[in-house]
Amino acid sequence: MLSRILPERRPPLAAGVGVALAVVALETLVLFPLEHVAEPVSLAVIYLLGVLLVSIVWGVTLGIATSLVSALAFNFFHIAPRGRFTIADGENLVALVVFLVAAVVTSSLAEATRRRAQEAERAGREAGLAAELARVLLGASDLRAALGPAAERVAQAYGLASCRLVLDAVGGDERWAAIPLTRDGDRLGTLLVPRGADDGVGAVLPPLEALLAAGRARDTLTREVVETRALRRSDEIKTAVLRSVSHDLRSPLTAIVTSAEALASPALEEGEREELAAGIAGESTRLARLIDKLLELSRLEAGASPPQRDWCALEELLREAVTSAGVAPERVRFAVERELPQIRADGAQLERAFANLIENAARYSNGEPISVRARVSGGRVLVRVVDRGPGIAPADQQRIFEPFVRGADGSGGSGLGLAIVRGFVEANGGHVHVESLPGQGASFVVELPLPEAVPG
């Protein structure tokens, strides 16, 4: 409470002298009417109020001086004989000495109280600053990004024009004083404050060093966790790739080799030879598509497939995608909005994405028609590829866009098509998601941005 009343710095000494003289004069005047109520000797305690006030605000030295002036004024105006600095009664002399001792003790106690109050206030500010620095430095995801705000807090707390906090070992110059921050002999960083202010920030250095050490340890642990997750994810992908290669690549290769060996038999009739040749061609096409998908996915994950943007007619891309997917045109029902605006994107990438969606829909539709719809909504182009298949469970609707994740029954494609769809769509600024209920088919929705200026 006292620390809130006291000023941060003591007022000028001249003001203290003036206040002390004014207070002593006021107390001397107040004692005159009170002499009719009590003995003058017992009224000397009133002077202690002024001594206490001066001691708290201006310190013990001026407080003792005020007590001496108060004793002289009390002796001169209120102790007989009045108007002189002599004391006729020994009792009055004892009272004056007791008053003087009490005034000196009061001044000393007031000074000690002030000092402790200021120390408590300073400790509270330092604790608050340490808590704020902990929130800034340890609450940020990146320690380096939090250095600037932390330096601002230090500058505000100590009234500095500016302050800098870096994680490197730097030296000072004519403007900046460099304060090294260390922990257990390790250099953590450097606090740069204006030249001449380095002695006033010593209290913040220990908590700042502890927080920097904790922040660096946290960043190191975070990097290790991220690396561990990346390695685990890499191992999972490698395992999935090997599993896919062992099955999806071996199956068409086995069919090709078997058919090729059978072609060498002289007992085969012409029709059988044509059937085997057609099987070889079909399995070769299947194998080529799988290899293309593996290459496309590897380029996407390596960031080696930046889109080559140009103006594209979306309806034309969708019809080309049907051809690329190898789906009979009569199985696809188009519902494209008239005068659909062109988009600026990589046409080849989007054509591959839509082809994968159409191929996926045809695989699960059991011969039923596929619906392809396109329209403009809310400043974006929406393309829906709808099938009448078994649908997708809500728990699987996010997973199916991950590489090598197949349908719930594990049948169907290689688990690469939808991952490639997401990669190509997002590379062109779009988004893809699925809307489905088990047993009611699936609707894959591709959202693509419309450019601000569209050519005619």
N, C-alpha and C positions, 0 to 999 in steps of 0.2 A: 504494500500500500504506500509506504513511504517513498519507494523508488519511483512511483508514478507521479508524486507531487514534486519531488526534487528535480531541478533542471539537470540536463546531461552535463553541462559545464557550469562551474561557479560563476556568478555575476562578477563584474569588476570590483576590485577592492575598494575603490573610491565610493562606489554605491553602498558597499557594506559599512564603511565608516559613517556615511551619512545616515543610514538606517539605524545603526547602533546609537548614535547621538540622539536621533529623533525618538527612538524607543525609550532611552533613559530619561529624556526630558518628559515624555508623556507619562511614564510611570511615576516620576517625581511629582508631577501635578496631580495624578490620581490619588496619591497617598495623603494629600492635605485634607480633603473631606473625610477620608477614612480614619483619620486620627481620633475622631469623636466616637468611633465604633470600637476600636481596639488600640492596644498599646503600639506605638510606632515601631518598637523592636520586633514585634510579631508580624508587622506588615512588610518586612524586608523581603519576604518570600516572593512578593509581586515582581521584584527585579529579576528573579530567576526566569520568568517567562521571556523577557527580552534576551537574556543570556542564552537561553535554549534556542530561540529563533535564530539568532545570529550564528551560533555554533553549528546548527544544522546546515544552514545555507552557505556560510562563508568559512567554516572550519574552526578548529580549536584555538588557533592563535588570536583571531579577532574576537572569539568568544571569551577568552581570558581577559583580553583588553577591555571588553565590554563589562565584564564582572568587576574589574578594578575601577572603571569609571562609575559603575553603579554604586560601589562601596563609597567612593568619594562623594557622590551626590547624596547618598543616604546619610552620610556623616554630616555633610554641610547643611542640609536642609531639614533633617528630621531628628537628629540626635543632639541633645543639649550639651554644651551651649550652641545654639543655632547660629549660622553665619560664619562659623569658624571650623577649621579642621581638627580641633582638639576635642577630647572626650573627657567629660568630667566624671562620669559614673563608670566604675570598672565593669559593671554588668553590661553596659552598652558596648564596651570594648570587646568583651567576650562574644556578644551577639554579632558584632561586626566581623570579627575573625571567623566565626562559624559560617556567617553568610558568604564571606570570601572563599572559604574552603569549599562550601557547597556549590558556589558558582563555578569554581574551577573544575570540580568533579563533574558537574552537569555539562560543562563544555566538552570535557573529554568523552563522556558517555555519548553525547550527541554526535561528536565526530566519529566515534566507533560505529554508532548506529548507521550513520550516513554511509560509511565505507562498506559495511556489510550489506546494506540495501543495494548499493551500486554493484557490489560483487555478485549478489544474487540476480540482479537484473541482467548483468553481463552474462552470467552463466545461463540464464534462461534464453537470452538471445542466441548464444552459441549453440545451445541444445536445439532451439528451433531451426537455426541455420543448418545444423547437421542433419536434422530430420528432413528438411526440404531438399538438401543435397542428396540424401539417400533416396527420396522419392524420384528425383530427376535422373540420377545416374543409374539406379538399379531398376527403375520403372521403364526405361527405354529398351527397345529391342537391340539397339546398336549403341555401344558405349561411346564411340566417336561422335555420333549424332547428338549425344546429350552433353558434350563438353561445353558448347556455346551457352545453352541455358544455365548450366551450373556456374559458369564464370559470371554470368549476369547476376545470379543470386549472391555470389560473393561480393561483387562490386556494390550492389544495393545495400548489403548488410554493413559494409565498412565505409560507405559514402565515397567510393572511388569513381572517378570519371569513366574508367573502363578497366577491364580485366580479361586475361586470356588464360585458357587451360588447354594444354596439349599433352599428348601421350609420348612425345619425343623429348630427347635431351637437347635443349636449346640454351643458348647463352643470352645474356642481357646486352643492352646497349645504353646509349645516353638517355633514352626515353624509358626503357623498361628495365625493371629489376627481376632477374630470373631466380625463383626459389625452387630448388630441386625437391621432388616428392619421391621418397624412397620407402621401401618396406622390406625388412630383413636383408638389407644390403642390395636389393634389386631396385633399379631406377624405374619408377612407374610413370613419371611424366614431369612436367614443369608448370608451375604457376607463375605467370607474368603479370606483375602489378606495376603501376607508375613508380618511377624512381623516387625513393624517399618514403614510400608507403609500405615497404617490406617488413618493417618492425611492428606494424600495427595489426598484421593478419596472422600472427603466430598461432593464435588459438584455433584457427580453422584447419591448420595443417594436419594434425593427427587424425581427425575424422575424415578429412579429404583423402589422405593416404590409405586409410582403411577401406574407404568406399571404392577408390580406384582399384585396389587389390581385389576386392570382392567382384567388381565389375569385370575386370580382366579374367578372373577365374570363371565367372559365369559365361563370358563369351567363349572361352576355350572349351568349356563343357558343352555349350550349345553347338559349337562347330563339330565336336566329337560326336554328339548325338545325331546331327545332320549327316555326317559322313557315315555313321553306322547305319542310319536308315537308307542312305543311298546305296551302300554296299549290299544291304539286305534286299533292297528293291532290285538291284542289279542281279543278285543271285536268283531272285524269283523269276526275273525275265529270262535269264539264261536257262533256268530249269524248264520254263514254259517253252522257250524256243526249241530246246532239245526234245521235249515231249512232242511238240508240233512237228518237228522235222522227222522224228522217228515214226510218226504215223502218217501225217499228211503228205510228206514227200515220198515215203516208202510205198504207200498204196498205189499211186499212179505209176511209179517206176516199176513196181512188181507187175502191174497189168501190162505195161509196155513190153517188158522183157518177156513175159509169158506169151503174149501175142506174137512178138517177133520170132520166138523160137517155134511157135506153132506154124507160122507162115512157111517155114522151111520144109514142112512135111509134104511129100509128093502126093499123099492120099487126099489132100484137101480139094474140095470142089471150088469152083469159081465164086459161088455165092458165099461160101465160108471164108474165102480169102478176103472178099470185099468187107465182110463183117468184122474180121480181125483188123483189117487196115483202118476201118472207121473207128474201132475201139482204140487203136494206137493214136490216131489223130485226136480223138476226144480226150484221152488221158494226157496227151502232150499239151493240149490247150489248157487243161486243168492245172497241170504242173507249171506251165508258163505263168498263168495267172497267180498262182501261189507265190512263185518267185518274185513276180512284179510287186505283189503286196508286201512281201518281206523287205524288198528294197525300198519301197515307198515309205514304210514305217520306219526303217532305219534312218532314212534321210530326214524324216520329220523329227525324230527324237534327237538327231544330231544338229538340227537347225540348218540343214543344207538344202532346204526347199523353199526359199523365199518366193512369194507370189509375184508373178509378172503381170501387173494389173493393166487391163485395157477394157474398153467398153464391150459389154457382152449382152446379147439378147437371151434372156433367161429361158424362154420357151424353146428356142433352138437348142440350148444346152440340155434341156430335159429330154428332148426327142433323141438327141445324139446319145444320151446316157442310156436310154432304153436299148438302142442298138449295141452299145458297148457291153451292156449286161447280158446280152444274148437272150433276151426275153422277147417272145413273139409280140409284135405291136398290138394284135387284137386282144391281148390280155391286159393291156394298160388303158385305163380310161382317164383322159386328160380333162381338167377343168381349170383353164387358165384365164385369168381376168383379161378383158380386152384392153388393148393399148397399154400393156404392162411395160413400165419404163425399163430402160436398160440400166445395168449396174456396172460398176467399175471393179473388176476383180480378175483373178487368173482363171480364164475359162477352162483350161485343161484340168486344173485342180478341182474346180467345182463339178466338171463333167465326171471326173473319177469318183467324187464324193456321191453324187446322185446315182451313178451307176452301181456303186456298192449298196446304196439303200434299196434300189429297185431289185437288184439281185437278191438281197437279203429278204425282201418282201415276197418275191416269187418263190423262194425256197420254202417259206413257211406258210404259203397261202393254199397249199394242197390243190393247185389248179384253179382256184377262184380268181376273179379279176382283181387287179391292183388299181388303186386310185391315186393319181398324181394331181395335186391342186396347187395353184399359185395365185396370190393376190397381194395387194398393198394394204398395210394396216399400221397406223401409228408411225408413219415415216420409215417403215421397214417393209421388206418383201418377205412374206411367209410362204414357204413351200412345204406341203404335207405329202408324205408318201404313206398311204394307208393300205394295210393288208387285212385279210380275214383269217389270220392264223390263230394259234392257241393263246396269244397274248403274253404279256410279261408281268411277272409278279412285282409289286412295288419295291421289294427289297433288292431286286436285281436291276432296276431301271437306271441306276448310276453305274453299276459294275460293268454292264454290257459294253460300255465305251472304253473299257480298259483293254490293253492288248492281251490276246490269247484267252479272253473270257468268252465262253460259248453259252448257248442256251441252257436252260435248266436240265434238259435231258442229255446234254453233252453231244448232241448230234448236230449236223449242219456243217457250217463252214469252218474255216481255220481259226476264227476268233480274231481276225485282223481287220476285217472290213469296216466295222463300226469305229474302231480306233483310228483308222485312216480318215473316215468321214469327219470325225471330230477334229483331227489335226488340220485337214484342208479347210474346213469351214472356219475354224478359229483363226487360221493364218490369214484369211480374207476378211477378218473383222466381224464374223458372224457367230452364231451360237446354235447348237443343236441339242434337242432333248426329245424324250419319248413320252407319249401319253398312252396308257394302256391299262386294261383290266384283264385278269386271267379269263380265258375263254371268249374274249370279245375282240380279238385282234389287237393290232398296234398301229399307232400313228406317230411317225417320226417327223418332227417339226424342225425345219431349218429357217433361222431368221438371219437375213442379210441386210446390211445398212444401204440406204439410198443416198447417193451423192447429192450435194447441194445443187449442182448444175447438171442437168441431164440433156444430152444432145437430142435433137429431133429425130 
